[in-house]
Every structure is written in C-alpha cells, then in structure tokens.
C-alpha cells in the first residue's frame, strides 16, 4: 500500500531550531556545548544510534506476515527508473 506523500510532512515534520535544541539537550554529553546550542561528534553519534532515529518503526518489529508463496506470486513495488529501457539518462521509457 502506498500512502499519500503529503503525509510525510505530517508524520515526519521538518526539524526546526526548537527540535534541534531538544536533540542537543538529550544527546550531548558536554554541558558547555549544550549551553551554546552545539553538538559534538559524540553527541551526534549518540543521536544517530538512538531509538529515536531507528530505521524502522520499533512498534512494528513484531509484525509478521506469512510469505510462503514464490516471489513471483507477490506484487513488487519498484521505483527509481524502472520504466527506462535503456540508459539512465536519455533512455526510452516503457509502460512495461
């Protein structure tokens, strides 16, 4: 299922100064940098490795879908340039 791309900004709002400061306050270990509104490489790594920045929704890790059929039996949603029959740029496109 594809969702409406306009939902991206609702589900994943853009970061602003207030949000950046919250991240700095939560993950930056150096109090002096926190006061200045800065984040060190250590603080940034802590943020990148945190559950807040997980590559998957943590509440969906237990989701199980029985997928015992051959791969050809499933609809595969592909994306970037799958409609091109030739080169990356300038190749002819096809609905196939």
Protein Blocks (a to p, Z undefined) as FASTA:
>chain_A
ZZdfklmmmmmccddfklmmmmmmmmmmblklmmnopacfklmmmmmmpmklccbdfklm
mpccddfbcfklpccddfehklpcbdfehpacdfZZ
